[in-house]
Amino acid sequence: MNILVIGNGFDLAHGLPTKYTDFLEWIKKYKEFYSYATRKRSAKYCETEDSILRYFNNLFYCSEMDYICDEIYNLVKDNVWIDYFLNTFLSNKENWIDFESEICHVIQSLDSDIHGLSGGSSMDDDVEYLSNMFLNERYSEYIHVVQPTNYNERITYKKIRDQLYKDLNRLIRAFEIYLAEYVEKIQICKISPDIESLKIDHIISFNYTTIFPKLYKLTKKIGETDTESFDYIHGKADINNTIDTNNMVLGIDEYLGKKRRNKNIEFIAFKKYYQRIYKGTGCKYKDWIDEIREDRKEIERREGKEISTQIPFKQCIGKHHLLYIFGHSLDVTDKDILKDLILNDNVKTTIFYHDKETLGQQIANLVKVIGQDELIRRTGGSTRTIGFKLQQPMQSIKE
């Protein structure tokens, strides 16, 4: 079995604007466009050389597609998260990990406001103060009322939590439209010679885009389909979805200690593991791992003894399996999946890196994923199962 794991670096290598800053810039351009074009379509937007503004202009005045412009409007209007990110300066931070970290920062602050050091408040209590300055300012007219005459003049933690969750889903749907309707329509002019030379039969994608099958071919068994060979861990973008049918996972990792995580579940809907279960995203990779481990057990049965964990890869493989990782930072947020794949002695892992700086970060992240001892054992000597390879320059697609 040959498995390829791809992350956002895969899309970026193919020239696609899939950084979260690209998405926010698209939203900013949309707001700029909508301030000129009225909802009555009474006047055509002025000519512009800006590709994003021109895109919205064409979309807005296309009778068959103008509903998308209206949907975007309803998704971004007064959206807490979009307003937060458009008003928060993240210096030198442009990865989705940073985006998710900011969401986590906001959620943790609200969690802390509720529970505090001494047990704190409950979700139904009125909010008196929010430690996050953006939220505190946004809800200031509701939390600074001394003697309210109407309950609606005050706001509870639950109302804020529910609004944050609603707006997160609105943001995710807006991002889905951006990817499916805008990004995936960009013409790709280059491919990776590294990937093109590989014989891959299984794909694990941490991306929401579906460009891989448009550019590369899989090695398939007779009767096997792409659906069986692809595992979209975080869901995938589809313009035909709605907020309710969208299956894209965009959330945070567990931040609570073992004692609290199973008890305090007020913010569970923001967490990735919950979203994966709730939205029914990919988990086919578990079956593939089971197959890999079953192959190892078969060797043990054939040899009549348990194979040592220190055995060289070349003596352990039996049916050997190859794992390739391209465009993934190996961040600890995906630890469980990466660890299950890499820590098999009958799996040889090749990790592609873009440059020396990327290599250094990937090595550091890998320590968090599999631990220092495993990294040392698996990157040298007779027990080596992990190797790093510099990406070749992208090549123009031949007509």
Steps between C-alpha positions, in 0.01 A plus 500: 500500500635843401340789688544870428414752772446856377461823694445863409855523362382277215243758388747786546763319292248491215450876520164503677420778750401280795661683791247641744632847417402437137148417613477810719625716214222350285246595768641853521470537123146370517407763759666765285305381198168484680535857621486608135248262353150535636283197564259631234769463232419855388849578376790294378817511708776707345768330295796374703824315445471330838430131425294441815284809452452405137394151610232641732389742233445218250334280761272778621357572158469139385133407530585133550765556770401822677341301785853409615579867551189532714593192701848639570339823617281316750796294623745785563259769621558566872698177529691510830790290376545679170489837675748369756751382241464805280571718803777289654852555376687169489857598424689233304217252553332367190454127558170335588663383823522865601137553400387208715723618785321834500161326516632293790625814674152655485322183613741444788454857619122455509538162673723664759251783551229247579684259724769719650741379764232437762234325300362820353165545331261290295412526131164660586649778713505857376835617368663773703839508333684326217877464521535498122512866405337451160202315647478739792474795264261324262252416777567807714146637470365176649752431777533847647136554587488557877127457564330354195126554472469234230669160492586552133727787605737248659677211337599158634811296436283247320373761255855604419614138467210421268566808286868408469408149387239623254745749352776238480272288282420807289873565460565138401227515235644827366839331482342207317361737237841665469669166437239331281383799297818710483821309580417175321417693181850646482695341217795299632805525280754288686537158657743329735746261330544333840134407529466418132775239531339323796272199474227596745189296572367680810468871582453656843417866452496760775382752239144594405578533131467216251770588247718187532291272271491780242879497468626156601403138454471231765607140466173314545390144535241367258160640587640749753367857491643836608247505782659189649854637457452851644460594864417865563578521870353849543223473240495662157356809338187470287315801364172305512514473878322719752600592854315189616652256249854643506746242639816712528679479834644828624544509873738471790687226679431387853635755747358365826681266738389139544286582805300773326472386137233236570309721741503852355351457153343843448738570211527150355342605168806714423738206529629308200436150630137590567458654155653194331244278672207741460570568132598144416832582334760255376637217710581247227865527597422289809414207274824552310699501824324183608610339174859612557504360851339176387785454253746531786309244705510263204880517506495421870275200443718378215818533704333352806620778727442862583702741290729727698418871479869552427505285186630668182232616256637285216464185711154588631312612197337188357244696299674832536308826515619843393381825653566835335425835662484811281410854605421413861668678791471192727347721764391338825135585422497195272707287738263204537469438126867555418620287790277207400643513149869554574552270800479174309822310441376372165438856374771709338425873522632766262437860602538766231617844605498832316821652639740472794283716723201275432714191567607635838140572600382158383768324706407705807131425450571132450653485848161611638322239288706182561748602769876556496602136550283372215622777270864416568444125456302538179728748321831314516669163496347162426168598664449797272144538370481880455676708237480861384513612137531847349213579263593539138396828334147496364476445125271653243219279384561375149221575256 
